[in-house]
């Protein structure tokens, strides 16, 4: 069977990335140019600056990936690009560049959902076996889904308000930690103890998530302590906050493992780089004799390799896009799966 090589582009937020991916699981080359240092000056990603920097960087990243790789664009079978969800201006830069490559090299164009990319990051150097349970945790999403096939997905539950990664960033800002907040809270939490009393996010037996109440509790606690002139023990509060988030994620995953009986589980999204979360879910899966998979750290955050991995099944199904493809800033998994069925 002939190998399939996909050239992938990812520009949904503040990373400009391109990659060559073979057969959906082998990365032949990847370049990631991050804007993190620039946005750290503002305490978070500034959409206008992000799109401008993508415009400035995209040809440079393209030249770099071709220079470092033994491959040429004539070697690829398709061009894949993230079209949703994400920052609209950033997405448009990648989409328009992908269209040009598709036209110039006469290669089919594949539109990839960014969230699906995070899921298929687990396919890199690994074989996904279905059915499987997937927990997607990022700055924009907290979803628990049952995958019966590569694009056969049943959504069990999602966040009804803030995503876990978003709350990490907001709590980090309140604690005066630099951007990005998630890794800094994870690091600080290792030095602390769970000494602050914080509310349980949702006391129910559904698969839904809610983290806004926990976020508000931390913000109010910090404000009240400052008003009283008390010093916040940042490492302890980071630990207490992280324990509350991870306990809730673990509780919902455990409920799903009990009810579905699946023997395969993957963790996906930017927050999958959180060491405490990885260890907690690994231990839980061992308890239930479930095979647990998580991407390598370099594939947890936004990157083009995961987009190429997600595009492979679409290529096999011949699900291609025309030059009328446009970017969409908002596209949750439920809406995406409904579009796929149509």
Buried (B, 14 or more C-beta within 10 A) or exposed (E): EEEBBBBBBBBBBBBBBBBBBBBBBBBBBBBBBBBEEBBEEEBBBBBEBBBBBBBEBBEEBBEBBBEEBEBEBEBBBBBBBBBBBBBBBBBBBBBBBBBEBBEEBEBBBBBBBBBBBBBBBBBBEBEBEEBBBBBBBBBBBBBBBBBEEBBEBEBBBBBEBBBBBBBBBBBBBBBEBEBBBBBBBBEBBEEBEBEBEBEEBBEEEEBBBBBBBBBBBBBEBBEEBEEEEEEBBBBBBBBBBBBBBBBBBBBBBBBBBEEBEBBBBBBBBBBBBBEBBBEBBBEBBEEBEBEBBBBBEBBBBBBBBBBBBBBBBBBEEEBBBEEEBBBBBEBBBEBBBEEBEE
